[in-house]
Amino acid sequence: MTSESSSGTDHGATAPTGAPAVPPVRLAPWPADGAALLRSLNSPQMTAYLGGPGTEQQLTDRHRRYLDLSGPGRMYAIVLLPTGDAVGSIGFWEQARYGGPGYETGWGVLPEFQGRGIAVAAARAVIDAARAEGRHRALHAFPAVRHAASNAVCRRAGFTLRGECSVEYPKGHLRRAYDWRFDLGAAPPAPCGPADEARPV
């Protein structure tokens, strides 16, 4: 995944008062030392639905792109509060796939931090970041059709399922994915409940 950025603002997400607990996270602009986090996210387990682990050169190139602040979008480290641990990555970038140009998002949370709602909190925070940039109306996510957990994140974060499609990622690797869309002009998503568990779409 690639991204260029124009904003240095941190974004956070917590559950509204009275809502089920969601881990508080902060989206920190991609750090200069983020290459180590990329390597941790490059395991066979983490890349099983993305064509497998990248090479060291691919990781170096990706890290360089993530630090690029010249265009629309931004890549972030997902920082868990209050510990300050960097537990994953998320971002949004400009992409013209279906129906004209818009934003696309993607994320990864380290295995030891999965199953705690962190990806949902981060997805809601990246929605706010994309809305604040104000360049496009739509934010899309394209998780693999077999990736039940990522599809559940989209659902819980308030995206609308548009159907199945083919996505090329990484380059030269076609996979079947679901196209989830969030209308950035709509109201923020409602808080998720404890019954929202990872399940196939």
HUDA-V719909 format. One record per residue. N is the residue number from 0. RES is the residue in three letters. OMEGA is omega in degrees with one decimal (none if undefined). Layout:
# HUDA-V719909
{{N,RES,OMEGA} {N,RES,OMEGA}}
This chain:
# HUDA-V719909
{{0,MET,-179.1} {1,THR,178.0} {2,SER,168.7} {3,GLU,-169.5} {4,SER,174.9} {5,SER,-175.6} {6,SER,178.1} {7,GLY,-175.0} {8,THR,171.6} {9,ASP,176.8} {10,HIS,-179.4} {11,GLY,178.7} {12,ALA,172.9} {13,THR,177.7} {14,ALA,174.3} {15,PRO,180.0} {16,THR,178.8} {17,GLY,-179.5} {18,ALA,175.4} {19,PRO,-175.3} {20,ALA,172.4} {21,VAL,-178.0} {22,PRO,177.2} {23,PRO,178.9} {24,VAL,173.3} {25,ARG,174.9} {26,LEU,-178.8} {27,ALA,176.3} {28,PRO,-172.1} {29,TRP,-172.9} {30,PRO,178.5} {31,ALA,179.1} {32,ASP,-176.2} {33,GLY,-179.8} {34,ALA,179.5} {35,ALA,177.4} {36,LEU,176.8} {37,LEU,179.0} {38,ARG,178.6} {39,SER,-180.0} {40,LEU,-173.7} {41,ASN,-177.9} {42,SER,175.1} {43,PRO,179.4} {44,GLN,-175.9} {45,MET,-175.2} {46,THR,-175.7} {47,ALA,-179.1} {48,TYR,-175.8} {49,LEU,176.9} {50,GLY,178.3} {51,GLY,-176.4} {52,PRO,174.6} {53,GLY,177.0} {54,THR,178.0} {55,GLU,178.6} {56,GLN,177.5} {57,GLN,177.9} {58,LEU,178.1} {59,THR,179.2} {60,ASP,179.8} {61,ARG,178.5} {62,HIS,179.8} {63,ARG,178.5} {64,ARG,-179.1} {65,TYR,179.6} {66,LEU,-176.9} {67,ASP,-175.8} {68,LEU,-167.6} {69,SER,-173.6} {70,GLY,-178.4} {71,PRO,178.3} {72,GLY,-175.9} {73,ARG,167.9} {74,MET,-176.3} {75,TYR,161.3} {76,ALA,175.1} {77,ILE,-176.6} {78,VAL,-179.7} {79,LEU,178.7} {80,LEU,4.7} {81,PRO,-172.6} {82,THR,-176.6} {83,GLY,179.1} {84,ASP,171.9} {85,ALA,-170.1} {86,VAL,180.0} {87,GLY,179.2} {88,SER,175.2} {89,ILE,177.3} {90,GLY,171.8} {91,PHE,-176.7} {92,TRP,-179.0} {93,GLU,-177.4} {94,GLN,175.7} {95,ALA,178.7} {96,ARG,-173.2} {97,TYR,175.3} {98,GLY,177.2} {99,GLY,-176.6} {100,PRO,177.6} {101,GLY,176.1} {102,TYR,171.6} {103,GLU,177.4} {104,THR,174.9} {105,GLY,-174.1} {106,TRP,172.3} {107,GLY,177.5} {108,VAL,-178.4} {109,LEU,-173.7} {110,PRO,-176.4} {111,GLU,179.2} {112,PHE,-178.9} {113,GLN,177.7} {114,GLY,-177.1} {115,ARG,179.5} {116,GLY,-176.8} {117,ILE,-179.5} {118,ALA,178.3} {119,VAL,178.6} {120,ALA,-179.8} {121,ALA,178.6} {122,ALA,177.9} {123,ARG,178.2} {124,ALA,-179.6} {125,VAL,171.6} {126,ILE,178.6} {127,ASP,-179.1} {128,ALA,179.3} {129,ALA,177.9} {130,ARG,-178.5} {131,ALA,179.1} {132,GLU,168.3} {133,GLY,-177.5} {134,ARG,-177.4} {135,HIS,-178.9} {136,ARG,-171.8} {137,ALA,171.8} {138,LEU,-177.7} {139,HIS,169.2} {140,ALA,-174.8} {141,PHE,176.8} {142,PRO,177.7} {143,ALA,-176.8} {144,VAL,-178.1} {145,ARG,-176.3} {146,HIS,-173.6} {147,ALA,-175.8} {148,ALA,-179.5} {149,SER,175.6} {150,ASN,177.0} {151,ALA,176.4} {152,VAL,179.3} {153,CYS,-178.9} {154,ARG,-176.4} {155,ARG,179.7} {156,ALA,174.3} {157,GLY,175.9} {158,PHE,177.1} {159,THR,179.8} {160,LEU,-179.3} {161,ARG,179.4} {162,GLY,-176.6} {163,GLU,-178.4} {164,CYS,173.3} {165,SER,-178.7} {166,VAL,176.5} {167,GLU,174.5} {168,TYR,-9.5} {169,PRO,-176.4} {170,LYS,-179.7} {171,GLY,-176.8} {172,HIS,178.4} {173,LEU,176.8} {174,ARG,175.5} {175,ARG,-175.8} {176,ALA,168.8} {177,TYR,176.0} {178,ASP,176.1} {179,TRP,-176.6} {180,ARG,172.2} {181,PHE,177.8} {182,ASP,-175.7} {183,LEU,174.9} {184,GLY,-178.3} {185,ALA,177.5} {186,ALA,177.3} {187,PRO,-177.8} {188,PRO,176.7} {189,ALA,178.9} {190,PRO,-179.6} {191,CYS,179.0} {192,GLY,-177.7} {193,PRO,-178.9} {194,ALA,-179.1} {195,ASP,-177.5} {196,GLU,177.7} {197,ALA,179.4} {198,ARG,178.8} {199,PRO,177.1} {200,VAL,none}}
